[in-house]
Amino acid sequence: MTRIFLLIALYLSGIACAFSQETHDFLHELYDQRNESPMQQKFREIAPVPAGVVYIQRPGEGEKEIRAHFRKMKALGFTNLKQIMTLPDWNHEEIQLIALEEGLIPWWYGEGGWEAISPELLEKLKIDKNLSLEDIRHHPEMIAHQTEVFRERIKKYAAHYQKSGSREAFRGSSSAYDPIVGQRGLDLSEKGKTLFVRWARETYQNIAELNHAYNQHHHGLAAGGKAFDSWEDFEKRWESYNHRELRIIRDIFRFKADYGVQNLSERVREFRSIDPNAPYRAGGELGLFRPHAYFGVNFPGIASEMKHSGSFYPSIHFTWHFDQVRDELGPMVYVQASYINDMFKGGWSGGWETTGGPQQFGGEKFGQNNKGFTVDAPEMEQFTLSMLAAGFKGWGLWSWSVRSAGAEVGEYALLDHHNEITDRAIAVGKIARAMQKFRGEIWSLHKEPQVGIFFDWDNEAIWTALSVKGQDSLRYRPMEARVGLSRALINKDIPFEFVTPEDIRAGLAARYPIIYMPAILAMNRDLFPFMEKYVQEGGKLVLDMPGAWMDTYSALFPRGTDSAFARLFGAVLREYQYSGINRNWKLNGHELTGSIADLRVEGAAVWAAFDNGKPAVTLMQKGKGKAVIVGFEASRACFRRGNVQEENRLVELLMELGAKSPISSEQAIVYRLAGPKVDHCFLMNEADRELSLPLKINGLHYSSMEDAVTGEVLDLNQPVSLDANGARWLRLIK
């Protein structure tokens, strides 16, 4: 395939240079506006980057011991308590007040819970409004005032608890999966069934629209042999829908997801009616490699709900959340954090429920047996810095000290079993101090993605609908394709970002030199004009298999001669074959597995051919851009680690389309975030030996470089040392 690519390299070179790192407009301002709100603006001015831990009180620990713990936390660099777990004869408020006296904020959000820095507040505190935001944030009067804000909050919560006897209203957090109207899959409670009918009526407005959406005009799909003739008829007969019809299955998933977001909205309103200044957080407790539609969860919808309320976050625990990627950590932590960060563009995302130490028992019932993890200083450096590299602005580690009895006894903690400080606690504390030192810079940083990885909830739902009466594994396919593409890009240090239909409708498509659509089985017809415009104006759109099989109503997507699809891609996608069972399809002698496109070119160039001579990759020049069909499962082929040939083939294609690595290393993973005056670079060593790495800087110019954690000034022209299994955080000054 390399030989074929090189034949047209000159043909593409003009387009490739048009998207160089220095000239491409990544639309950072528009990115920041995606989830703009007074709450998010408050966060931007305060620039909180909490480095929190969970304190678990052990028997025999009284005020003296508690203060000793908090002083150790503070001395190491931690800023707040992610959570407090008390003994039966203590209450939260007592320990919160002790924490506040010791200089720790007793909530997960750190300074994010401050009163907004308004002109009125500056005048009240007699702080010069012309000071920099950094100086205002550190001003003694500001610190004293906000400490009193927290103290009053503690008292307010205590009074409410004494009156009501319930702490539920002050949880300030919600998990993604909450089986309110039914368990995972198609299960609906009786209440859920009633509400689903109401949801369908509100969604489709009239029965004719519903019949069309549910493909009642197609052969063999009408419920009981005939379409619904009224809403009363639908209410009586909808449960007897034809189980070959996929859109109604999608709708059951969507109803449950929408209801979950609605329920979240109600919880947020209740919380904010009591405390309008404190942030709320939502999104955790469901692994990012799970089939979310099957659980009735819509992460972009949850993120949108947090726009006016607080922060979006995942849970990241090694024994719980990595089963589907065979318990692989490292790059998968970055993929997980990036997915969450990228669903909430412009909003505050963070790792508010994450692991802190070694673990050997518990976790999901799936994945490998005898599962345990070494989580020492190098692993914790990689873990915390991967979250920062993905765009998170803070984290909360579970935990500072271990549970002293019962399930999870002795697991997950920064301290050892004897409450002694470990190397990992020291290492993470150093990172925490650097986070505070550079918090203003951290809030100014953005990804500059070369590739936008397209994610569409409807596509996930259609895959899942197929799986309900078919193969369970189908519901994991789109995740596997996204992970495969992410892996290939990470291993070549090419920056990427997940992009949603909502992002594209908001005008962000041009942010991405390349948009790659991995395993988009169900293509959104309404979105197609946006993609056409994107290509016409200079973007490169890549679709792999089994792409555009159907639309989001599960009807065949129009891909024939003179269709919008054929005009954009310059090819007709006639049908799909399969490789790896009864026949093997090959590309340059290499056997492929999975869906194969049967392509007929109608204007496109054949970029690569299968060994049988049929088109494998087509390229169409359209306006200023390109539209490419990859006629096999290029992204999903990279799902499992070690598929070097598949990764190289995929990245080679993207590099020919112009994708570049701004900073790279042959030996380690490099992530980069761009800032106005300083870029931040994160190096990850997956080898069990110390490395000395030359950094290749492509198209960027820096005057100096330093280690963000140690302050060591480094020579830009000399290799950078990196500990075995460790990580390093660099600041590159422009």
ABEGO torsion letter per residue (X at the ends): XAAAAAAAAAAAAAAAAAABAAABBAGAAAAAAAABBAAAAAAAAAGBBBBBBBBBBBBGBBAAAAAAAAAAAAAAGBABBABBBBBAABBAAAAAAAAAAAGBBABAAEAAABBBBBAAAAAAAGBBAABBAAAAAABAAAAAAAAAAAAAAAAAAAAAAAAAGBAAAAAGBBBABBBAAEBBEABBBAAAAAAAAAAAAAAAGBAAAAAAAAGAABBGABBGGBBBABAAAAAAAAAABBAABAAAAAAAAAAAAAAAAAAAAAAAAAAAAABAABBBBBGBGBBAABBAAAAGBBAAAAAAAAAAAEBBBBBBBAAAAAAAAGGBBEAAAAAAAAAAAAABBGBBBBBABBBABBBABEEBABEBBGBBBBBBAAAAAAAAAAAAAAGBBEBBBOBABBBABEBGBGBGBABBAAGBBBAAAAAAAAAAAAAAAAAAAAAABBBBBABBBBBBAAAAAAAAAAAAABBAAAAAAAAAAAAAAAAAAAAAGBBBBBBBAAAAAAGAAAABABBBBBGBABBBAAAAAAAAAAAAAGBBBBBBOBBGABBAAGBBBBABBGBAAAAAAGBBBABBBBBGBABBBBBGGBBBBEBBBBBBBBGBBBABBBAAGBBABBBBBBEABBBBBBABBAAAAAABBGBAAAAAAAAAAAAAAGBBBABBBAABBBBBBBBAABBBBBBBBABABBBBBBBBBBGBBBABBBBAAAGBBBBAABBBBBBBGBBBBBBBBX
